Amino acid sequence: MVSNTRVTKNRRARKKSNAGKKRKAANNNKGTTPKFAIHQDK
């Protein structure tokens, strides 16, 4: 039998990984830093 503490920790971990899955995936794929305008003199 699993302890109540372990059940709670697993629940919280699951919630954390599922919350904002779409946003997290987009950030991992695209990144959050905007593109900077580099070498505009050319």
C-alpha distances in whole Angstrom, upper triangle without the diagonal:
4,7,9,12,10,10,14,15,14,16,19,19,19,22,24,24,25,28,31,31,34,36,34,35,38,38,37,40,43,42,43,46,49,52,55,58,59,63,65,68,68
4,7,8,7,7,10,11,11,13,15,16,16,19,20,21,22,24,28,27,31,32,30,32,35,35,34,37,39,39,39,43,46,48,51,55,56,60,61,65,65
4,5,5,6,9,10,11,12,14,16,17,19,20,21,23,24,28,28,32,33,31,32,36,35,34,37,40,39,39,42,45,48,51,55,56,59,61,64,65
4,5,5,6,9,10,11,12,14,15,17,18,20,21,22,26,26,30,31,29,31,34,34,33,36,39,38,38,41,44,47,50,53,55,58,60,63,64
4,5,5,6,9,10,11,12,14,15,17,18,20,21,25,25,29,29,27,29,33,32,31,34,37,35,35,38,41,44,47,51,52,56,57,60,61
4,5,5,6,9,10,10,12,14,15,16,18,20,23,23,27,28,26,27,31,30,29,32,35,33,34,37,40,43,46,49,50,54,56,59,60
4,6,5,6,9,10,11,12,14,15,16,18,22,22,26,27,25,26,30,30,29,32,34,33,34,37,40,43,46,49,51,54,56,59,60
4,5,5,6,9,10,11,12,14,15,16,20,21,24,25,23,25,28,28,28,31,33,32,32,35,38,41,44,47,49,53,54,57,58
4,5,5,6,9,10,11,12,14,15,19,19,23,23,21,23,26,26,25,28,30,29,29,32,35,38,41,45,46,50,51,55,55
4,5,5,6,9,10,11,12,14,18,17,21,22,20,21,25,25,24,27,29,28,29,32,35,38,41,44,46,49,51,54,55
4,5,5,6,9,10,11,12,16,16,20,21,19,21,24,24,24,27,29,28,28,32,35,38,40,44,46,49,50,54,55
4,5,5,6,9,10,10,14,15,18,19,17,19,22,22,22,25,27,26,26,29,32,35,38,41,43,47,48,51,52
4,5,5,6,9,10,13,13,17,17,15,17,20,20,19,22,24,23,24,27,30,33,36,39,41,44,46,49,50
4,5,5,6,9,12,11,15,16,15,16,19,19,19,22,24,23,24,28,30,33,36,40,41,45,46,50,50
4,6,5,6,10,10,14,15,14,16,18,19,19,21,23,23,23,26,29,32,35,38,40,44,45,49,49
4,6,5,8,9,13,13,11,14,16,16,16,19,21,20,20,23,26,29,32,35,37,41,42,46,46
4,6,8,7,11,12,9,11,14,14,14,16,19,18,19,22,25,28,31,34,36,40,41,44,45
4,6,5,9,11,10,11,14,15,15,17,19,19,20,23,26,28,32,35,37,41,41,45,45
4,6,9,9,9,11,13,14,15,17,19,18,18,22,24,27,30,33,35,39,40,44,44
4,5,5,6,9,10,11,12,14,15,15,15,19,21,24,27,30,32,36,36,40,41
4,6,5,6,9,10,10,12,14,14,15,19,21,24,27,30,32,36,36,40,40
4,6,5,6,9,10,11,12,13,14,18,19,21,25,28,30,33,34,38,38
4,5,5,6,9,10,10,11,11,14,16,19,22,25,27,31,31,35,36
4,5,5,6,9,10,10,10,14,16,19,22,25,27,31,32,36,36
4,5,5,6,8,9,11,15,17,19,22,25,27,30,31,35,35
4,5,5,6,7,9,12,14,16,19,22,24,27,28,32,32
4,5,5,5,6,9,12,14,17,21,22,26,27,31,31
4,6,6,8,11,14,15,19,22,23,26,28,31,31
4,6,9,12,13,14,18,21,22,25,26,30,29
4,7,9,10,11,14,17,19,22,23,27,26
4,6,8,10,13,16,18,21,23,26,27
4,6,9,12,16,18,21,22,26,27
4,7,9,12,14,18,19,22,23
4,6,10,12,16,16,20,21
4,7,9,12,13,17,17
4,6,10,10,14,15
4,7,7,10,12
4,6,9,10
4,5,6
4,5
4
